[in-house]
């Protein structure tokens, strides 16, 4: 199987399945002599882990990270950082009913057709549980980029949206509610909506907005390796993501150039930031902001028609422990992937520009 690695200099390779013994990864290219804050790493894992509130899957996993290499006396050594995350609460029997059937809108059918075999326990390698490894790497990348601030938050659930620009939000409020929405009133409405959807045995989608501040000028390349292109690839690689837009996004397509252009100020900043902090694929020093759309979780706790491996249309009903809405737990994943992208470009830029 290809496609288990991401990055050029700061590179993450992951392994493991949802109901295997453990997940794990190797982080290559991390600079030496970085004093790691292990409490901060575990905090990021706790933000993503299952069972953290009443509106997420009730699978209980501590997601304790065990580092195996690349760290000595609390500092990175510059060698590959190996780590594992044991799976301690597997319930593979919850998936025995789909052994011979393909869940709608899951990877089951295409996975089996491509490889001729599949691990039906929670989706195996295609499970979103793989993203735990990304959060480990992202937490370390954040410490490489200690001068850069990365804040993601839930900006919508279903038809409920934050109606304020991000500049009016207090990011310190994001962790104060189960939805991870920094606007308390909107967060309450979102949480009530998710609970109601769960009672119906249904699911709902939403969006996560990410704001990256204090980014130096010059990250990204102007042709195929544009900064926004890599951010888009990173976000679209997250399970359940259906869309990515940065800066003005799709709204920019409805504007005139005279409305959309970011006019310069004498210090090199711009009056507006519809470019989203990136111009010509290169960071311009302004805030980078983007939005990621997540579809509703495909597993429903209600009956649906589906296909079995004999070509028959059959009836199935989801069982087990599933999120009614993924966006609250997706917030740290979005931040992690953003940090990995920026760390990679930061190290690439240092190769030929010691001022960055």
N, C-alpha and C positions, 0 to 999 in steps of 0.2 A: 504493500500500500504506500503510495506516494503522498506528499502533502502533509507531513507531520511536523514540519519545521517552519518557522517564520523568522525573518531578519537576515541581515548581512553581516554586520559586526557584532551587534548585540542580538544573539540568535537563541531562540527557544525551540527545543524539540520536546514533544510530549509523548507519553505512552499510557496505556491502561484503558480499562473499560468500566462502565458504570457499576457493574456487579462483580468485577474481578477482585483480586486480593488487594490491589492498590492502584492508584494513579501515580504518575510521576513525570519528571522532566529533567532536562539538562539545559542549563543556561551557559552558553559559551560567549566569550568576548566581554564579560563584565570586567571593568578596570580593577586593578589591585588596590589594596589599602583603603577600601571603603569600610568604615566602621558601621556594621549593620545594626539596625534597631529591630530586634526580633519581635518585640511586643507590637510594633507597628505592622510588621508582616502578618502576624497572627490576627491583628485587628481587621486587616483587609479580608482575611479568610473568613472571619466571623460575619462580615457584612454579606458575603456571598453564600455562606453555608445554608443547607436546608434546615427546617425546623426552628427558625429564629422568631417566627411570629405566627399569629392565627391566620394570616392571609397567604401563607406560602406552603409548599409541600411539608408534610410532617415527618418525612424521613429524618432520623436523628443521626447526624454525623458531626463529630467535633472538628473534623478537617484540620487536625494537628499536623503541621509540616515537620518532617524529619529530614534534616540536611545531611548528606553523606559525603560531600567533597567540596573543595573550592573555598573553604572558610577555615581560618586558623586564628584562634584567640579573638573571635568575633569580627575579624576583618576578612574581606575577600582577598584571595591570593592571586587572582588573575587567571587561574586554571578553571576548567569547567565546574560549575556548581551543580551537583546532582542532588535531587530531593525526591522523596516519596510522600504520598498522602494516603494512609491506609483507609480502605473501606471497612467500616465496622458494623454497618447496619443494613446489610443486603437482605432483601426478601425476594429472591429470585422466583419463588412460587407465585408471586403476584403477576408474573408474566407468562405463566405456562399456558394460559388461554389464547395467547397470540402466537404460539409456536408455529402454527400452520396457516396463520392469516396475516394480512398486511394492514397495518393501521392507516387510515386515511391521512394524507398530508404528512406522514412520517417518511423516513428514509428506508423503511423496511423493504419495500418492493425493489427499488433501484439498487439497493445495497446487495440484495441476494442475486439479482440479475447480473450485476457487475462482477461479484466475487464468487458466486456459486455457493456461498455459505453466509450465515449471519448469526450473530449473538443476539437473540431476541430479548434477553434480560435487560429491559430498560433502554434498548437501543444499542447496547454495547459501546463500540468506539464512537458511534454517531451521537451518543448521549451528550446533553449539555453539561453533564458532570465533568467532562474533560476541561471545561473552562476554569475549574479550580486551579489547574496548573498555570494557566495564564495569569491568574491573580497573584500567585507566588512571584512569577517573573515580573509582573507589573509593579508589585510592591518594592522589589529590589530596584527596578528601573526608576521609580520615584525617588529613591535615595541617591541614585546616580545624578538625577536632575533636581537636587534639593532646592535649587533656586527657582524652579518652575512650579506654578500652582495649577493643579488639575482638579476641577470640581464638576462632577456629573450629578444629575438629579432627574427625577421623574417629572416630565413636563406635561404629560397627558396620560389618561387611562380612559379608553373608549372615547366618549364624546366630552369628557371633562378635561379642560385645558387650564393651565396657568395663563391668566390674561395680562401678565406684566412682563416687561423686558427683563432679561437676566440682571441688568445693572441695578434693578430695584429689589433684588432678592438678597436675603442674608444666607449665604451658604452654610453658616454655622448651624442653621436650623434643619438641615437636610436629614441628619441622623436622629432627630427628635420625634420621628413618627415612623410607623412600620412601612409606609409607602415610599419613603425617601423623597418627599416633596418639600422644598423649603418654604412653601407658602402654607401656613397652618390651616387656614379655612379650606383651601382647595384640597389639602391632604385628607381632611376629614371626609369630604365628599367622595374622594377617590376610594378611601378605605371602605366606606359604606357600600359603594358600588361593587367593589370586588367581593365583599362578603355576600351580597345579594346574588351575584353571578355564581358564586360557589354553591349556594343553596339550590340553584337551578341545575346543578351538575354541568354547568357550562364554563366557558373561559372567555377572557377578554384581552385585547392587545393594548398597546400604548406606545409612548415615545420617551426616550431618554435624551436630554440635552447635556452637552459637555462644553465647558468653558475652560480654556487653557490660557493662563496669564504669565507674563514675564518671559515670554519666549524670545530668544535673541533673533536678530535679523540674520537670515542666510541659511536656514534649515530647509532642505529639499533641493531637488534638481529640476531644471526647466523642461525636460523632455518626457521620458517615460516614467521617471522616478519622482514625479511631482509630490510634494508633501500631502496635498489633499487627496491625491490618488492612492497613496499608501494608507492614509487614514481611512479612506473609503474601503479599501480591500480588507484592512484589519477589522473594521466594524462589520462588514458583510460576511466575514468568516465566523462571526458569533452566531450560535444557534438561534433560530427564529427571527433573525433580522431580515426585513423586507425592503428597507430603504435607507438612504443616507443623503443628507444635504448639508452643505456648509455655507456660512455667510448668508447672503440673501436667498440662496437655494432656488427652489422652483418659483418663488415670488419674483425673483429677478427677471424671469422670462417674460413677465407682464409689464416691465418698466421700460422707460426710454433711457438712452445713455446719459442724457443730461440729468436724469434723476438718480441714476445708479452709480455714476463715477464718484470715487472717494477723492476729494480734492485735498491737496497737500497743505500742511502748515509749515512754517519756516524750520521747525525742528525735525522735519521728516515724518511726523505722524500725520494722520489724516482727519479731516473734520467728521467724516462718517466712517463706518467700517463695514460696508456691505460686502467687501471682499472677504470678510471673515478671517482677517489676519494673514491671508496668503495671496500673493500676487505672482503670476507666472510660475506657480508651483513652488515658490520660495516664501518662507515666513518673512513678514515685514515689520515685526516687533509689536504689532497691535494684538489685541485679544483674538485668539482662534476660538471660534464657536461653531458647533455643528449639532445636528439632530439625527437620532437613529430611531427608525420605526421597527417595532416588534409586533409580529402577528399574534393572534390568540393561540394559546397552547393547543396542540392538535388532539391530545388525549382528553376525551369528554367522559364524564361519569354519567352517560346516558346512551341509549341504544343508537347505533348507526349501522348502515349497510357498508360492507367492505368486501374485499376479494380474498379468497384463500388460494393456497398454492396449487390447487387443482383447477383453478379457473372458475370457481363457483362464486356467485354473489351470496354472501352469508351475513348474518346479523351478529354484531359484537357490542360489548359494553366495556368501557375502560374500568380497570381496577387499580388498586395500589395507591401510591401517594404522589400527587401531582400538584403543580402550581396552578391556581385559577388565573393567575396573571404573572408573567415573568419579569416585568419591568422593575419591581423593587429590588430583586436580587441581581438584575442585570447592571445596575448602576456601578458597582465596583469592577465589573468585567469591562465595561466601556472605558472606565478610567485606566484600567490595567493595560488594555490594548493601545490606548492613546500614549501611555507612558513608554511602552515598548517601542512604538514607532518613533517617538521623539528621541529616546535614548539611542536608537540605531542611527538616526540622522545626526544627532549631536556628536557621536563618536566618528562618523564618517566625515563630518565637517572639520573635526579637529585634525584630521590627517593633513589638510592643506591650509588650515587657517587657525593658527594658535590663539587668535583673539576671541574665538567663540567659547 
